[in-house]
Amino acid sequence: MLRGRAVTLRLATAADVPALAAIRATPEVRRWWRGDDDLAAAVGADLADEALTVYAIEHAGRVVGAIQWYAEDDPDYRHAGMDVFLDPAVRGAGLGGDAIRTLARHLIDEHGHHRFTVDPAAANTAAVRAYAKVGFRPVGVLRRYERGADGRWHDGLLMDLLVDDLTD
């Protein structure tokens, strides 16, 4: 378990799938974290993906989201990437930033990472703001980066964080 100021991160399990799928089904989250009609299967696939480590984010005794990370292990390019989603009911309380900071500190202290990347949709201002508050900086726009639910291509924003940029 990883403890932040207000959140606890623990490895997500199959028992978390219904709660995480329900959060992913909210329009505010589904817009950015798509998936087919079976979101439980999508969450389960993330848990089964050996390249990802998925944590349930808990606050006040309940699951309020998930944060996951993956590593590029080539020693010449080594870094970690992460993604996060939160229940819209708890947004604005700093929980996303707390989860991001807690995971980053763990990856620095326990895994020796010095650099992190994220790639939120450029239009996802809430995610961009949460990452920036922790110290992530924009690197550039990934033009026509991902296909949206509307079938059109949308831009992503590449952001990175170096150890020295991490805020408290």
C-alpha positions as CSV (number, residue, x, y, z in Angstrom):
1,M,0.0,0.0,0.0
2,L,1.1,3.5,-0.8
3,R,-0.2,6.3,1.4
4,G,-0.6,9.9,0.2
5,R,-1.9,12.9,2.1
6,A,-5.6,12.0,1.4
7,V,-5.5,8.8,-0.7
8,T,-4.3,5.3,-0.4
9,L,-3.1,3.4,-3.4
10,R,-3.3,-0.4,-3.3
11,L,-2.9,-2.9,-6.0
12,A,-6.2,-3.3,-7.8
13,T,-7.9,-6.7,-7.8
14,A,-10.7,-8.4,-9.6
15,A,-12.9,-7.3,-6.7
16,D,-12.4,-3.7,-7.7
17,V,-13.6,-4.3,-11.3
18,P,-17.3,-3.3,-10.7
19,A,-16.4,-0.1,-8.9
20,L,-13.8,0.9,-11.5
21,A,-16.0,0.0,-14.4
22,A,-18.8,2.1,-12.9
23,I,-16.4,5.1,-12.6
24,R,-15.2,4.6,-16.2
25,A,-18.9,4.5,-17.3
26,T,-19.5,8.1,-16.1
27,P,-19.7,10.4,-19.1
28,E,-16.9,12.6,-17.7
29,V,-14.5,9.7,-17.5
30,R,-15.7,7.7,-20.5
31,R,-15.1,10.7,-22.7
32,W,-11.3,10.2,-22.1
33,W,-11.1,6.6,-21.1
34,R,-13.2,5.0,-23.8
35,G,-13.8,1.3,-24.1
36,D,-16.4,-0.8,-25.8
37,D,-19.7,-1.5,-24.2
38,D,-18.1,-4.0,-21.7
39,L,-16.1,-1.7,-19.4
40,A,-15.8,-4.5,-16.8
41,A,-13.9,-6.5,-19.4
42,A,-11.7,-3.4,-20.3
43,V,-10.8,-2.9,-16.7
44,G,-10.2,-6.6,-16.3
45,A,-7.9,-6.5,-19.3
46,D,-5.9,-3.7,-17.8
47,L,-5.5,-5.7,-14.6
48,A,-4.3,-8.7,-16.6
49,D,-1.8,-6.7,-18.7
50,E,1.6,-7.7,-17.4
51,A,3.1,-4.4,-18.7
52,L,0.9,-2.4,-16.4
53,T,0.7,-2.0,-12.6
54,V,-2.8,-0.8,-11.6
55,Y,-3.6,0.7,-8.3
56,A,-7.1,1.4,-6.9
57,I,-7.3,4.9,-5.4
58,E,-9.1,4.9,-2.1
59,H,-10.4,7.9,-0.2
60,A,-12.6,7.9,2.9
61,G,-12.9,4.1,2.7
62,R,-14.0,3.7,-0.9
63,V,-12.6,3.3,-4.3
64,V,-12.6,6.6,-6.1
65,G,-10.5,5.8,-9.2
66,A,-7.4,4.1,-10.5
67,I,-3.8,5.0,-11.4
68,Q,-1.6,2.8,-13.4
69,W,2.0,2.8,-14.5
70,Y,4.3,1.1,-17.0
71,A,8.0,1.3,-17.6
72,E,10.4,1.7,-20.5
73,D,13.2,-0.5,-19.3
74,D,15.8,0.2,-22.1
75,P,18.6,1.6,-19.9
76,D,19.2,4.4,-22.5
77,Y,15.6,5.5,-22.4
78,R,14.4,4.4,-19.0
79,H,11.3,6.2,-17.7
80,A,7.9,5.5,-16.4
81,G,4.5,6.5,-17.8
82,M,1.3,6.8,-15.9
83,D,-2.5,7.3,-16.4
84,V,-5.2,8.2,-13.8
85,F,-8.9,8.4,-13.7
86,L,-11.1,9.6,-10.8
87,D,-14.8,9.5,-10.0
88,P,-16.2,12.9,-11.0
89,A,-17.9,13.1,-7.6
90,V,-14.5,13.7,-5.9
91,R,-12.9,16.0,-8.4
92,G,-11.6,19.3,-7.2
93,A,-10.4,18.0,-3.9
94,G,-6.8,17.5,-4.9
95,L,-7.1,13.7,-4.9
96,G,-5.8,13.2,-8.4
97,G,-2.6,15.2,-7.7
98,D,-2.2,13.4,-4.4
99,A,-2.4,10.0,-6.2
100,I,0.0,11.1,-9.0
101,R,2.5,12.5,-6.5
102,T,2.3,9.4,-4.3
103,L,2.9,7.1,-7.2
104,A,5.8,9.2,-8.6
105,R,7.5,9.2,-5.2
106,H,7.1,5.4,-5.0
107,L,8.6,5.0,-8.5
108,I,11.5,7.3,-7.6
109,D,12.3,5.7,-4.2
110,E,11.6,2.0,-4.9
111,H,12.2,1.7,-8.7
112,G,14.8,4.4,-9.3
113,H,12.9,6.3,-12.0
114,H,14.1,9.8,-12.7
115,R,11.7,10.8,-15.5
116,F,7.9,10.3,-16.1
117,T,5.7,10.9,-19.1
118,V,1.9,11.3,-19.5
119,D,-0.1,11.9,-22.6
120,P,-3.6,13.2,-21.8
121,A,-5.9,14.4,-24.5
122,A,-5.0,18.0,-25.2
123,A,-8.6,19.0,-24.6
124,N,-8.7,17.3,-21.2
125,T,-8.0,20.4,-19.2
126,A,-8.8,18.7,-15.8
127,A,-6.1,16.1,-16.4
128,V,-3.6,18.6,-17.8
129,R,-4.2,20.9,-14.8
130,A,-3.8,18.0,-12.3
131,Y,-0.5,16.8,-13.9
132,A,0.8,20.4,-14.0
133,K,0.1,21.0,-10.3
134,V,2.4,18.0,-9.5
135,G,5.2,19.5,-11.7
136,F,4.6,17.9,-15.2
137,R,5.5,20.3,-18.0
138,P,4.2,20.3,-21.6
139,V,6.6,18.9,-24.1
140,G,4.5,19.2,-27.2
141,V,1.3,18.4,-28.9
142,L,0.9,15.0,-30.4
143,R,-1.2,16.0,-33.4
144,R,-4.1,13.7,-34.4
145,Y,-2.9,11.3,-31.6
146,E,-5.9,9.2,-30.9
147,R,-9.2,8.5,-32.5
148,G,-12.2,9.7,-30.5
149,A,-15.5,8.1,-30.0
150,D,-16.8,10.4,-32.7
151,G,-14.4,8.7,-35.2
152,R,-12.3,11.8,-35.6
153,W,-8.6,12.2,-34.7
154,H,-7.8,14.3,-31.6
155,D,-4.6,15.9,-30.3
156,G,-2.8,14.6,-27.3
157,L,-0.4,16.6,-25.0
158,L,2.9,15.0,-24.2
159,M,4.0,16.1,-20.7
160,D,7.0,15.0,-18.7
161,L,8.3,15.3,-15.2
162,L,11.9,15.0,-13.9
163,V,12.6,14.2,-10.3
164,D,13.6,17.7,-9.5
165,D,10.3,19.1,-10.9
166,L,8.1,17.1,-8.5
167,T,6.2,19.4,-6.2
168,D,5.3,18.6,-2.6
